[in-house]
Amino acid sequence: MSKSVSLVKLISISALFSAIGYLLVNYVGFGVKDDGAICIALGLLIGMLIAAFMFADVKMPEAKKPVPRKNNADASRVMSIFIGNLAYKVRGRQLAALFEPFGEIQSLRIVKDRETGKAKGFGFIEMSERDALSAIAELDDSEFFGRNLKVSEANSQKVD
């Protein structure tokens, strides 16, 4: 349902189309002219379908994000990538399969809770800088296991 259409408006429009559907079925015919219950049921069905199609969200594909370019992007340098909003059931081999098309993975780590051993929903991958930049541009905000990933360059750990 579209955010600009309230539930009351949707129900009202659906009822209107249901009444139109009932009139069409009852007076135009469609072979069920004398049975009122069938006319009402078919009218409701037609009205609900019309309202659903009118207010269905159609998600248009977005334009690809431009690949961030660094003047000194180098295939020999290693970059650490942060992957956030991971589904808890994602395993390392599944995450590796997502990133392998962009280049060789140096290391991969899904962060787990020390006490429970359960995944915390984020991880890190190290790849060459050139491969990492293209992976970040392509995979950030992409859907993986039903969740939109947050993929970015990892912040280096601060040493106290």
One Martini backbone bead per residue (centre of mass of N, CA, C, O) as a GRO file, in nm:
protein
  160
    1MET     BB    1   0.097   0.035   0.022
    2SER     BB    2   0.076   0.349  -0.001
    3LYS     BB    3   0.162   0.619   0.196
    4SER     BB    4  -0.070   0.823   0.070
    5VAL     BB    5  -0.268   0.587   0.148
    6SER     BB    6  -0.524   0.525   0.329
    7LEU     BB    7  -0.717   0.285   0.465
    8VAL     BB    8  -0.992   0.426   0.427
    9LYS     BB    9  -0.955   0.490   0.127
   10LEU     BB   10  -0.914   0.198   0.033
   11ILE     BB   11  -1.187   0.089   0.133
   12SER     BB   12  -1.365   0.285  -0.026
   13ILE     BB   13  -1.264   0.209  -0.307
   14SER     BB   14  -1.322  -0.091  -0.283
   15ALA     BB   15  -1.631  -0.059  -0.243
   16LEU     BB   16  -1.688   0.082  -0.506
   17PHE     BB   17  -1.575  -0.148  -0.692
   18SER     BB   18  -1.767  -0.361  -0.579
   19ALA     BB   19  -2.027  -0.232  -0.677
   20ILE     BB   20  -1.950  -0.232  -0.974
   21GLY     BB   21  -1.905  -0.537  -0.990
   22TYR     BB   22  -2.194  -0.616  -0.916
   23LEU     BB   23  -2.334  -0.473  -1.149
   24LEU     BB   24  -2.190  -0.623  -1.373
   25VAL     BB   25  -2.276  -0.910  -1.291
   26ASN     BB   26  -2.588  -0.863  -1.268
   27TYR     BB   27  -2.646  -0.698  -1.554
   28VAL     BB   28  -2.453  -0.834  -1.762
   29GLY     BB   29  -2.388  -1.132  -1.610
   30PHE     BB   30  -2.184  -1.398  -1.663
   31GLY     BB   31  -2.407  -1.642  -1.588
   32VAL     BB   32  -2.516  -1.509  -1.273
   33LYS     BB   33  -2.787  -1.335  -1.243
   34ASP     BB   34  -2.980  -1.479  -0.995
   35ASP     BB   35  -2.729  -1.486  -0.789
   36GLY     BB   36  -2.655  -1.282  -0.529
   37ALA     BB   37  -2.404  -1.407  -0.384
   38ILE     BB   38  -2.225  -1.426  -0.635
   39CYS     BB   39  -2.233  -1.129  -0.711
   40ILE     BB   40  -2.105  -1.024  -0.453
   41ALA     BB   41  -1.844  -1.188  -0.462
   42LEU     BB   42  -1.748  -1.092  -0.742
   43GLY     BB   43  -1.755  -0.790  -0.675
   44LEU     BB   44  -1.545  -0.800  -0.451
   45LEU     BB   45  -1.317  -0.919  -0.616
   46ILE     BB   46  -1.301  -0.700  -0.830
   47GLY     BB   47  -1.258  -0.460  -0.634
   48MET     BB   48  -0.999  -0.562  -0.495
   49LEU     BB   49  -0.826  -0.590  -0.750
   50ILE     BB   50  -0.838  -0.300  -0.845
   51ALA     BB   51  -0.726  -0.171  -0.585
   52ALA     BB   52  -0.460  -0.327  -0.577
   53PHE     BB   53  -0.351  -0.224  -0.855
   54MET     BB   54  -0.366   0.083  -0.795
   55PHE     BB   55  -0.189   0.051  -0.494
   56ALA     BB   56   0.057  -0.075  -0.587
   57ASP     BB   57   0.384  -0.126  -0.532
   58VAL     BB   58   0.630  -0.010  -0.759
   59LYS     BB   59   0.957  -0.104  -0.789
   60MET     BB   60   1.202   0.075  -0.912
   61PRO     BB   61   1.486   0.075  -1.053
   62GLU     BB   62   1.785   0.187  -0.974
   63ALA     BB   63   2.043   0.354  -1.021
   64LYS     BB   64   2.356   0.320  -1.042
   65LYS     BB   65   2.620   0.357  -0.861
   66PRO     BB   66   2.890   0.514  -0.848
   67VAL     BB   67   3.216   0.457  -0.859
   68PRO     BB   68   3.445   0.497  -0.640
   69ARG     BB   69   3.728   0.710  -0.677
   70LYS     BB   70   4.069   0.660  -0.651
   71ASN     BB   71   4.365   0.769  -0.749
   72ASN     BB   72   4.512   0.518  -0.564
   73ALA     BB   73   4.401   0.266  -0.676
   74ASP     BB   74   4.503  -0.066  -0.569
   75ALA     BB   75   4.571  -0.407  -0.617
   76SER     BB   76   4.794  -0.439  -0.375
   77ARG     BB   77   4.599  -0.328  -0.183
   78VAL     BB   78   4.431  -0.358   0.126
   79MET     BB   79   4.079  -0.381   0.205
   80SER     BB   80   3.835  -0.309   0.439
   81ILE     BB   81   3.506  -0.447   0.479
   82PHE     BB   82   3.187  -0.352   0.570
   83ILE     BB   83   2.909  -0.564   0.688
   84GLY     BB   84   2.575  -0.485   0.725
   85ASN     BB   85   2.274  -0.630   0.795
   86LEU     BB   86   2.289  -0.923   0.858
   87ALA     BB   87   2.185  -1.218   0.858
   88TYR     BB   88   2.205  -1.461   1.105
   89LYS     BB   89   2.219  -1.717   0.887
   90VAL     BB   90   2.478  -1.634   0.771
   91ARG     BB   91   2.752  -1.759   0.603
   92GLY     BB   92   3.066  -1.750   0.485
   93ARG     BB   93   3.018  -1.890   0.205
   94GLN     BB   94   2.786  -1.695   0.121
   95LEU     BB   95   2.947  -1.431   0.138
   96ALA     BB   96   3.170  -1.514  -0.055
   97ALA     BB   97   2.985  -1.556  -0.306
   98LEU     BB   98   2.912  -1.250  -0.325
   99PHE     BB   99   3.229  -1.140  -0.354
  100GLU     BB  100   3.393  -1.307  -0.573
  101PRO     BB  101   3.319  -1.149  -0.846
  102PHE     BB  102   3.528  -0.902  -0.755
  103GLY     BB  103   3.738  -1.102  -0.613
  104GLU     BB  104   3.980  -1.169  -0.403
  105ILE     BB  105   3.979  -1.314  -0.087
  106GLN     BB  106   4.166  -1.273   0.203
  107SER     BB  107   3.926  -1.218   0.418
  108LEU     BB  108   3.679  -1.353   0.663
  109ARG     BB  109   3.429  -1.208   0.902
  110ILE     BB  110   3.195  -1.311   1.138
  111VAL     BB  111   3.045  -1.169   1.396
  112LYS     BB  112   3.047  -1.290   1.736
  113ASP     BB  113   2.935  -1.387   2.024
  114ARG     BB  114   3.115  -1.494   2.292
  115GLU     BB  115   2.890  -1.642   2.463
  116THR     BB  116   2.686  -1.768   2.224
  117GLY     BB  117   2.793  -1.768   1.905
  118LYS     BB  118   2.628  -1.556   1.770
  119ALA     BB  119   2.543  -1.358   1.538
  120LYS     BB  120   2.550  -0.986   1.497
  121GLY     BB  121   2.517  -0.871   1.177
  122PHE     BB  122   2.834  -0.864   1.106
  123GLY     BB  123   3.129  -0.787   0.892
  124PHE     BB  124   3.443  -0.888   0.722
  125ILE     BB  125   3.642  -0.788   0.431
  126GLU     BB  126   3.930  -0.871   0.235
  127MET     BB  127   4.064  -0.672  -0.035
  128SER     BB  128   4.139  -0.529  -0.290
  129GLU     BB  129   4.091  -0.207  -0.354
  130ARG     BB  130   3.959  -0.229  -0.632
  131ASP     BB  131   3.755  -0.455  -0.560
  132ALA     BB  132   3.625  -0.316  -0.315
  133LEU     BB  133   3.504  -0.069  -0.460
  134SER     BB  134   3.315  -0.233  -0.647
  135ALA     BB  135   3.163  -0.385  -0.422
  136ILE     BB  136   3.049  -0.143  -0.275
  137ALA     BB  137   2.893  -0.014  -0.514
  138GLU     BB  138   2.713  -0.277  -0.573
  139LEU     BB  139   2.620  -0.381  -0.258
  140ASP     BB  140   2.505  -0.140  -0.155
  141ASP     BB  141   2.174  -0.184  -0.075
  142SER     BB  142   2.146  -0.482  -0.108
  143GLU     BB  143   1.992  -0.788  -0.133
  144PHE     BB  144   2.028  -1.033   0.149
  145PHE     BB  145   1.834  -1.243   0.296
  146GLY     BB  146   1.607  -0.997   0.316
  147ARG     BB  147   1.840  -0.774   0.331
  148ASN     BB  148   1.992  -0.460   0.356
  149LEU     BB  149   2.295  -0.382   0.287
  150LYS     BB  150   2.595  -0.250   0.450
  151VAL     BB  151   2.852  -0.117   0.245
  152SER     BB  152   3.192  -0.045   0.354
  153GLU     BB  153   3.445   0.106   0.468
  154ALA     BB  154   3.649   0.032   0.710
  155ASN     BB  155   3.733   0.122   1.013
  156SER     BB  156   3.988   0.179   1.187
  157GLN     BB  157   4.136   0.085   1.459
  158LYS     BB  158   4.179   0.208   1.768
  159VAL     BB  159   4.470   0.302   1.941
  160ASP     BB  160   4.552   0.353   2.291
   0.00000   0.00000   0.00000
